[in-house]
C-alpha cells in the first residue's frame, strides 16, 4: 500500500510540473501527504488547491479530516466550516464537523451539538449523529448540574432525550434534573420512562420511591425502594430512601432498621444518620436521637435540613434552655442565612392603606397546625389586609384547597428556589411577609434572608427563635415570652395584648359524649400527642398520676401505634415507672377528623406532656369536653413548656395548671374523685372555651391586624 502511495505521489508531482494550476491534482497530492502523516505539507497543498478552486467543497472537507486526525481541532473546525458553507446540505459533513469539535472545549462542544443536530435533520435514519449529540448534551449538562444551574441542565437534557429517547441513562439524568428543578410531575414521568427502558435500574427505582413519598404516595414509594433493593441490595440510597418512606408511614422501627442497613454499607452517610435519628426521635427516644443528629451535621455541615432537624429535636430535650437554643440557631444562621438582601423595596409608604400580607408555610394541608391557621385567616378583615399564600407543600390535599379558597393570591411555591420565591414575593408587592415554619420541615428561611418585603415577621406559633437577624419582629405574647425572654431571641419581640393562639373546632367535630368513667367504672386518662413528647420525664409524671388513681387507665393514640417497635418502646418506658401494660391502651388513629375527635369520647381526663406541651391536641381535647392537666413551665424553660398553662389561663381553667409533679397528681386525684363534677365540667367545656379568649378567633385576628399595622407604620416612618 505504501508503495502505491509513493507511486501516486510521483504521478501527481509530474502532473503538477506539467500543469501547476491543476487544482484536483494538488488537492489529491495533499490528501496523500495527509495519509502519510505529513500534515503541514498536506495543509499547504490543499490550501493551494482551495485557492485555485474556492468553490470545491470536498477540498476543505478532506483538509478538516486530516487536521482532525492529527489532533488539531481548531484548524479542523475552520476547514469544516468552509466546507459546509459551500455544501450546507452535506449531512456527512455536519456529522464529521460535530464529531470533531468536542475535543476543543466547551464552546466547540456546543457548536458540535448544533452541527450534529443538523446532521440528524439531514439524515433522520442515521443514529450516529443523534447518539453523539445526545451524549454530548448529557455531558454538557453535568457542570451546570454541579454548579446548581438547574434550569440549564434540564434544558440540555431535554434536547438529549429528544435525540435519543430510548436511552435509559439519559432519561434518568433528565428525571434527576427535573426533580432538582422542583418539577415533581415531570421527574416522575421521566423516572417511569427510565424504568420502562431498564426495569432493573436500581437508582431510578430508589429515586422514584423518594419522589412518591414526598408527593403523598408513600406506600407506593416504599414499594419502589424495596424493588430497588431486591435488584441491588447494596444500594445505599435505596436504604436511605426506604427509611424516609417508612418514617412517613409511621413505621419507625422499619425506618430505623433501613437507616442502619445504609450505615452498614456506608458508615459515614450523613443522611442515614439523620434518618436514624428521626425514626428514634419519633418513637420517643429523643435522647438517643440527638447524638446521631450531631453526627449527621458533622459529616455534612452544609446540610441545612439536618441542622434544622437538630434544632427542632432540641425542643424535646429536658433541661434545654433558651440561651443554648439561641446559640445553636445562630450557628445555623451564620452558615445558611448569608444571601444578600434584595435592593430596598419600592412599596408605597402609606401608613393607613390596605396591607399585602404574605404567608409562607408548608402546612397549608392536612396538618395539626392547619386547624389553628384556617379559622384565623378566615377571620381577617379583608378591607384591611390582602392575604398572599405561598404554599411550599409538596403533597397538597383537600385541606390545601380550603386554604386556596381563602387566598386573595395563591402561589404553589414548592418548585421554586428560595431565590425565585423571594423574587416572586417582591414582584407581588408584599408589604409584610410572615414566616409560619421556623426550622420545621420544608421551611424557606432563606427567603427571609433576602428581605423581599419591607417588613418581615415570624410568629409565636413557632415558639422558638430562627436565629436570623433579618426579621423585624417575632409576634408573641406575655404568657409565652414573659419579660426577660428577649435575651433568647434573635428577633425583636412584639407582644400581643392577649394569648397568641385561638381555636375553633372544625365543623366535622362530633358532639361531646357522656363521661366514659360512668360506663367503664374506671377513669381513663389520655394523650393524643406524638411520641417524641412522651419523654422520660413525661412518663414519670403520668405514671405518678396512675399510681395516685388506682385502677385507672392511660389511652395513648398516635400513628406510631401501628409500629411494633414504637409500641414495645412505650410499653417498656412505662414499665420502668411501674405501669403494667394492661393499664395502657395504645390506639391507632382512625381515618377522618370526625372519627379522630370522637376518640376523645373514650377519655375522661387529658394529660399534657413536658417539656413540649400539646398544642392542637390540647385544644381538641377541651373542645370535646376533656379537661387537660398541664404542667406549669419553669423559669428557664422554653416557650413550648408554657403553651399548656397559657392555654388554660386563656380558657379560664387556671385550676388545671400544676406547678410540680405532686400537684400534677393531686389535680388528677381531685378530678377523678368527683365524677358528677367531672361530668358537669365535661358537658359545659366546649361552650366555656367558645366564650373565652382561647375560643375568640376574631379577637386574635384583630390583635394580629393591629400588630401588622404597628410594624408597617414603623417602616413607613423610615421610608419617607
SULJOBEL-V351877 format. One record per residue. PHI is phi in degrees with one decimal (999 if undefined). Layout:
PHI
PHI
This chain:
999
-61.7
-65.0
-67.5
-61.2
-64.6
-62.7
-64.3
-62.9
-63.1
-61.6
-64.2
-62.5
-65.6
-60.0
-71.6
-65.5
-81.1
-139.7
-58.1
-90.0
-75.3
-66.4
-63.4
-63.6
-64.4
-62.5
-69.0
-64.9
-62.7
-61.0
-61.6
-63.2
-63.2
-65.3
-85.7
89.5
-94.3
-65.2
-66.2
-64.2
-61.9
-63.7
-65.2
-64.9
-68.4
-61.7
-65.0
-63.4
-64.9
-67.1
-76.1
-132.1
-65.2
-94.7
-85.7
-71.8
-72.9
-63.7
-64.7
-63.6
-68.6
-60.9
-60.5
-64.2
-64.7
-67.7
-65.2
-64.4
-86.3
77.1
-121.4
-64.8
-65.7
-66.9
-62.0
-61.6
-62.2
-67.3
-60.3
-61.0
-65.7
-61.8
-75.4
-68.2
-88.8
-135.2
-66.1
-101.1
-81.1
-58.5
-62.9
-64.9
-63.5
-63.0
-64.7
-60.8
-63.2
-70.8
-84.3
-70.2
-57.0
-67.4
-94.1
113.2
-64.0
-68.5
-65.6
-64.7
-64.2
-64.4
-62.0
-62.0
-58.6
-64.4
-67.2
-63.6
-68.7
-61.6
-62.6
-65.5
-79.6
-128.0
-57.1
-90.6
-90.5
-78.2
-62.4
-66.7
-61.8
-64.4
-65.6
-64.7
-61.8
-62.5
-63.5
-62.6
-62.1
-65.6
-65.1
-71.3
-63.0
-63.6
-64.6
-60.2
-67.2
-90.3
82.2
-87.3
-68.9
-64.7
-63.6
-61.9
-64.2
-65.2
-63.5
-72.4
-63.7
-63.2
-62.6
-63.4
-61.3
-82.1
-136.4
-67.2
-95.3
-92.7
-65.2
-64.4
-69.7
-58.7
-63.9
-61.1
-62.7
-61.1
-63.2
-66.4
-66.4
-61.9
-62.4
-78.8
91.2
-87.9
-69.8
-67.5
-65.1
-63.6
-63.5
-60.1
-71.9
-62.3
-68.7
-60.4
-56.7
-72.6
-66.2
-83.6
-139.4
-58.3
-98.8
-74.0
-61.3
-66.8
-66.1
-61.9
-64.3
-68.8
-62.0
-60.3
-61.4
-66.0
-63.0
-61.1
-68.2
-102.4
91.0
-109.3
-67.9
-61.2
-64.5
-63.2
-62.8
-62.5
-62.2
-63.7
-66.2
-62.5
-59.4
-75.7
-70.3
-78.3
-139.1
-60.0
-93.0
-79.1
-59.9
-64.4
-62.0
-67.0
-63.2
-68.2
-64.6
-63.5
-64.8
-65.6
-63.5
-63.0
-60.2
-75.6
83.2
-95.0
-68.8
-62.9
-65.5
-62.9
-64.0
-64.6
-63.6
-63.9
-65.6
-63.4
-62.4
-69.9
-65.4
-84.0
-141.7
-62.1
-109.3
-82.8
-62.1
-62.9
-67.6
-62.8
-63.9
-67.5
-62.4
-61.2
-61.5
-64.6
-64.9
-60.5
-72.9
-81.6
100.6
-97.8
-63.7
-63.2
-75.1
-75.1
-61.2
-61.8
-68.4
-65.8
-60.7
-63.7
-60.2
-66.6
-65.4
-70.4
-137.5
-63.5
-93.4
-84.6
-67.9
-67.0
-64.9
-66.8
-65.6
-63.3
-64.4
-60.3
-66.3
-65.0
-61.1
-64.2
-91.7
-83.6
-62.5
87.2
-68.8
-107.8
-66.9
-63.9
-65.9
-68.6
-61.7
-60.3
-65.8
-65.2
-68.6
-60.6
-59.5
-64.3
-61.7
-90.8
-115.5
-93.6
-115.6
-63.8
-71.7
-64.4
-68.4
-56.4
-54.1
-70.1
-105.1
-59.6
-67.7
-82.1
-92.9
-67.5
-115.0
-78.8
-62.5
-98.1
-94.4
-108.8
-98.1
-121.4
-112.0
-161.3
-98.1
-109.1
-80.8
-163.2
-74.1
-143.2
-53.3
-64.3
-65.2
-71.2
-85.1
-71.9
-58.8
-62.7
-64.5
-67.2
-65.2
-85.9
-65.3
-79.9
-73.9
-77.1
-102.7
-134.5
-112.4
-99.5
-109.1
-98.0
-116.3
-92.7
-102.2
-67.5
-89.8
-130.0
-63.2
-144.7
-62.1
-65.8
-57.7
-65.6
-67.6
-66.8
-58.0
-66.7
-80.4
-80.8
-74.7
-136.4
-127.5
-133.9
-77.8
-103.2
-59.5
-87.3
-87.8
-71.1
-64.9
-65.3
-64.0
-67.9
-61.4
-63.9
-62.8
-59.9
-63.5
-63.7
-74.6
69.2
-63.8
-89.3
-129.6
-107.0
-113.6
-86.1
-114.4
-126.5
51.4
-98.6
-72.0
-56.9
78.5
-64.9
-125.8
-62.5
-62.9
-63.5
-71.7
-59.3
-84.4
47.8
-75.3
-116.7
-59.1
-123.5
-128.9
-135.0
-113.2
-126.4
-67.4
-63.6
-85.4
67.4
-116.1
-67.9
-81.1
87.0
-96.7
-95.8
-104.9
-95.0
-84.2
-169.0
-108.1
-83.8
-142.7
-153.8
-73.7
-77.2
-80.8
-130.5
-66.1
-50.9
104.3
-73.7
-53.7
-66.1
-104.7
-126.5
-77.6
-97.0
-63.0
-92.5
-120.0
-90.9
-70.9
-78.6
-149.7
-60.9
-87.6
-141.0
-146.3
-136.6
-131.2
-60.1
-70.8
-62.7
-78.9
-61.8
-75.8
-71.6
-69.0
-86.8
-67.3
-61.0
-58.6
-59.8
-65.5
-96.6
-84.9
84.0
-150.5
-85.1
-111.1
-84.6
-169.5
-155.9
-111.5
-79.7
-69.8
-68.6
-59.6
-82.3
-89.2
-80.1
-56.9
-68.8
-64.6
-60.0
-64.2
-62.4
-73.2
-62.1
-61.9
-65.9
-65.0
-68.0
-76.0
-120.6
-56.5
68.3
-77.7
-123.3
-123.9
-98.7
-120.4
-133.6
-169.0
-63.2
-64.5
-68.5
-75.2
-98.7
-57.4
-65.7
-67.4
-63.3
-64.6
-62.3
-65.2
-61.7
-67.3
-60.5
-73.2
-61.6
-62.3
-106.6
82.3
-103.6
-72.5
-63.4
-73.8
-98.0
-108.6
-116.8
-102.8
-107.3
-84.9
-69.2
-80.6
-83.6
95.1
-65.2
-58.5
-66.7
-66.1
-69.5
-62.8
-63.7
-67.1
-73.0
-105.1
-119.5
-88.9
-138.2
-89.9
-120.6
-94.5
-79.5
-146.0
-90.5
-97.9
-68.8
-71.6
-116.9
-60.4
-61.0
-65.7
-63.2
-62.8
-60.2
-60.6
-60.9
-94.1
83.7
-102.0
-68.2
-119.5
-83.0
-120.4
-80.0
-73.3
-65.9
-85.5
-58.1
-89.7
-70.4
-73.3
-59.5
-63.5
-87.1
-109.7
-61.6
-59.7
-66.8
-63.4
-63.9
-68.0
-60.9
-65.3
-87.4
73.1
-123.7
-59.8
-66.8
-89.9
-87.8
-115.2
-74.1
-153.5
-63.0
-64.4
-66.4
-59.6
-64.9
-65.1
-61.0
-64.7
-61.7
-64.3
-66.2
-71.1
-82.7
-135.1
-66.4
-64.0
-64.9
-64.9
-66.0
-65.9
-59.3
-59.8
-64.3
-104.9
-69.7
-62.5
-66.3
-66.1
-65.5
-60.7
-93.0
-102.0
-56.2
-62.7
-98.4
-94.6
-64.0
-57.2
-64.6
-65.8
-61.0
-62.5
-65.3
-67.0
-59.8
-65.9
-65.1
-60.6
-65.2
-59.4
-65.9
-65.5
-65.4
-61.2
-66.5
-58.4
-64.9
-88.2
-86.5
-81.3
